Amino acid sequence: MDIDKKWIYVILGIVAAAVIAWFILTKFVFKQQALQVPPPTPTPVSAPSLPTFTVQSGSYLANFAGLTVTIVPSPPQLQIGDSWWVAVQTPNGILVLIPFPINVAQQKISQGLLTPNSIYTVQVVPTSVSAEMKMESTAYYASYGTQTVTLTAGVLRDIIRGNKSLFTQLYQAVVSDNLPLVNQIISSLAANPQLQQIAKVLSIPGNMAAPLAITYNTAMTLGIVPPQIQSYVTNPSAVIIDFGYA
């Protein structure tokens, strides 16, 4: 009987030792091994690059170079007279209206660059006036100031873009409060009273949003915003007309 108890104690001792050994293995060894297993390497996923919305220096949208803008559906894209109007929403909540030349707009549309509700990355590119596509209102621009010509968005677009250095100088003079230079620029246009009148309007502080862009209220003063576009504008102070596309 004593021998049986002895074997029972031996067996219990072996079981206890096995339990303790298993506890040690699971608590320390296996855990350590688990910690040493390297985590799975994540597979890099490259986000698709957004198409670019190109502008030139002097555009209001050039302030958002590298950022994204959205082509919004309201106002809808409309062909009115010599322009194809497109609305762009900026990150700071400003609605930018761009009266493209019709042929330029058609080319961009065919390239998928003016798709409503699409997001684009703003890119500033160098441009040359002489290399730009001819615009439908070029003939009116050439005669503007020499005969009676109705000022439209397209005519004003061609005037400002065709005299970019002049309006850049005017803009810089206005924002730096250099009144003598402003007066000098306006005086230099005496031979063209109609063009001089445009410069006078744009020389009022706050009327130019950039060298190639004006505020909506300024555009209304000049009479270049079609009624079809006006009906969609609910906050005029947050709207800009930008001629600085590229």
C-alpha positions in Angstrom: 0.0 0.0 0.0 2.8 2.3 0.8 4.4 1.5 -2.5 1.1 2.4 -4.3 1.0 5.8 -2.5 4.7 6.3 -3.5 3.9 5.9 -7.1 0.9 8.1 -6.9 3.1 10.8 -5.4 5.6 10.3 -8.2 2.9 10.6 -10.9 1.4 13.7 -9.3 4.9 15.2 -9.1 5.5 14.5 -12.8 2.1 16.0 -13.7 2.8 19.1 -11.6 6.2 19.5 -13.2 4.6 19.2 -16.6 2.0 21.8 -15.8 4.7 24.2 -14.5 6.8 23.6 -17.6 3.9 24.2 -19.9 3.0 27.4 -18.0 6.6 28.7 -18.4 6.7 27.9 -22.1 3.3 29.5 -22.9 4.0 32.5 -20.6 7.5 33.4 -21.7 9.0 31.3 -24.5 6.1 31.2 -26.9 5.3 34.9 -26.2 8.8 35.9 -26.9 8.8 33.9 -30.2 5.5 35.6 -31.1 7.0 39.0 -30.4 10.0 38.2 -32.7 7.7 37.4 -35.7 8.1 40.4 -38.0 4.8 42.0 -39.0 3.7 41.6 -42.6 5.1 44.2 -45.0 2.2 46.4 -46.2 1.9 46.5 -50.0 2.3 50.1 -51.1 -0.8 51.4 -52.9 -0.1 54.3 -55.2 -3.0 56.8 -55.3 -3.9 57.7 -58.9 -2.6 61.1 -59.8 -5.2 63.8 -60.5 -5.3 65.6 -63.9 -4.0 69.1 -63.9 -5.8 72.4 -64.3 -3.3 74.6 -66.0 -3.1 78.3 -65.4 -0.5 81.0 -66.0 1.2 83.3 -63.6 -1.2 86.2 -63.0 -4.2 84.0 -62.7 -6.1 84.1 -59.4 -6.0 80.3 -59.4 -2.2 80.4 -59.5 -2.4 81.1 -55.8 -3.5 77.4 -55.4 -0.6 75.8 -57.3 -0.2 72.2 -56.1 -3.7 72.2 -54.5 -6.9 70.9 -55.8 -9.9 72.6 -57.3 -13.3 71.3 -58.4 -15.2 71.9 -61.6 -18.7 72.6 -60.1 -21.9 72.1 -62.0 -23.5 75.4 -60.9 -23.4 77.6 -62.8 -23.6 75.0 -65.6 -21.1 75.2 -68.4 -22.6 77.5 -71.0 -21.6 78.9 -74.3 -22.6 82.6 -74.3 -21.5 84.8 -77.2 -17.8 84.5 -77.6 -17.1 82.6 -74.4 -17.6 79.2 -72.8 -18.2 79.8 -69.1 -16.8 77.3 -66.6 -17.2 77.4 -62.8 -14.3 76.3 -60.5 -14.5 76.0 -56.7 -11.3 76.8 -54.8 -10.2 75.4 -51.4 -10.9 78.7 -49.7 -14.6 78.7 -50.9 -14.2 81.2 -53.7 -16.2 80.5 -56.9 -14.0 81.3 -59.9 -15.8 81.9 -63.2 -13.6 81.4 -66.3 -14.9 82.7 -69.7 -12.8 80.4 -72.0 -12.5 81.0 -75.7 -14.9 78.5 -77.3 -12.2 76.7 -79.2 -10.0 76.4 -76.1 -12.9 75.0 -74.1 -13.7 72.5 -76.8 -10.2 71.2 -76.8 -10.0 70.9 -73.0 -13.4 69.2 -72.9 -12.2 66.6 -75.4 -9.2 66.0 -73.2 -11.4 65.5 -70.1 -10.1 68.6 -68.4 -13.4 70.5 -67.8 -15.5 67.6 -66.5 -18.2 68.8 -63.9 -17.8 67.4 -60.4 -14.2 66.4 -61.2 -11.2 67.4 -59.1 -8.0 68.7 -60.6 -4.6 69.8 -59.3 -3.7 73.4 -60.2 -0.5 73.8 -62.2 1.1 77.0 -63.2 2.7 76.8 -66.6 4.7 79.4 -68.7 2.8 80.8 -71.6 3.4 83.0 -74.5 0.8 85.4 -75.9 2.0 84.8 -79.4 1.7 81.1 -79.0 -1.8 81.1 -77.6 -4.7 79.7 -79.7 -6.5 82.4 -81.6 -9.6 83.6 -80.0 -13.0 84.3 -81.5 -13.0 87.8 -80.3 -9.6 88.8 -81.6 -11.1 90.9 -84.4 -13.1 92.9 -81.8 -10.1 93.2 -79.6 -8.0 94.7 -82.4 -10.7 97.3 -83.1 -11.6 98.0 -79.5 -10.9 101.6 -78.7 -10.7 102.7 -82.4 -14.4 102.2 -83.0 -17.6 101.4 -81.1 -17.3 97.8 -79.9 -19.4 96.2 -77.2 -17.3 95.1 -74.3 -17.9 91.5 -73.6 -16.2 88.9 -71.4 -14.3 87.7 -74.4 -13.1 91.1 -75.5 -12.0 92.0 -71.9 -10.3 88.6 -71.7 -8.3 89.3 -74.8 -7.5 92.9 -73.8 -6.1 91.9 -70.4 -4.3 88.8 -71.7 -2.9 90.7 -74.6 -1.6 93.4 -72.3 -0.5 91.2 -69.5 2.6 93.2 -68.5 0.5 96.4 -68.4 -2.2 95.0 -66.1 0.4 93.2 -64.0 2.1 96.5 -63.5 -1.2 98.2 -62.7 -2.1 95.4 -60.2 1.2 95.7 -58.4 1.0 99.5 -58.3 -2.5 99.3 -56.8 -1.7 96.6 -54.1 1.4 98.5 -53.1 -0.6 101.8 -52.9 1.7 103.4 -55.5 -0.7 106.1 -56.6 1.9 108.0 -58.8 2.5 104.9 -60.8 -1.2 104.1 -61.1 -1.8 107.6 -62.5 1.2 107.2 -64.8 -0.2 104.0 -66.3 -3.6 105.4 -66.8 -2.2 108.6 -68.4 -0.1 106.4 -70.8 -3.4 105.1 -72.3 -4.7 108.5 -73.3 -4.6 107.6 -77.0 -7.2 104.9 -76.3 -10.0 106.3 -74.2 -11.9 103.1 -73.9 -8.9 101.1 -72.8 -8.0 103.9 -70.4 -11.5 103.7 -68.9 -11.0 100.0 -68.2 -7.7 100.7 -66.5 -9.4 103.4 -64.4 -12.1 100.9 -63.2 -9.4 98.3 -62.5 -7.2 100.8 -60.6 -9.8 101.1 -57.8 -8.4 99.1 -54.9 -10.1 95.7 -54.6 -11.4 95.5 -58.1 -8.5 93.3 -59.3 -8.2 89.9 -57.6 -4.9 89.2 -59.5 -3.1 90.6 -62.6 -5.4 88.5 -64.8 -8.5 88.4 -62.7 -11.2 90.8 -61.5 -13.9 90.6 -58.9 -17.5 89.7 -59.8 -18.7 93.2 -58.8 -16.1 94.8 -61.1 -17.2 92.6 -63.9 -20.8 93.7 -63.3 -19.7 97.3 -63.4 -18.0 96.7 -66.7 -21.1 94.9 -68.0 -19.5 91.7 -69.0 -21.5 89.1 -67.0 -24.3 87.6 -69.0 -27.7 87.3 -67.4 -27.6 83.5 -67.7 -24.6 83.6 -65.3 -25.9 86.3 -63.0 -28.9 84.2 -62.1 -26.7 81.6 -60.5 -24.6 84.0 -58.3 -26.0 84.3 -54.8 -22.9 85.7 -53.1 -21.2 88.2 -55.4 -18.4 89.0 -52.9 -17.2 85.4 -53.1 -17.0 85.2 -56.9 -14.0 86.1 -59.2 -13.7 86.3 -62.9 -10.4 84.8 -64.0 -8.8 85.2 -67.4 -5.6 83.4 -66.6 -6.2 80.0 -68.0 -3.4 78.2 -69.9 
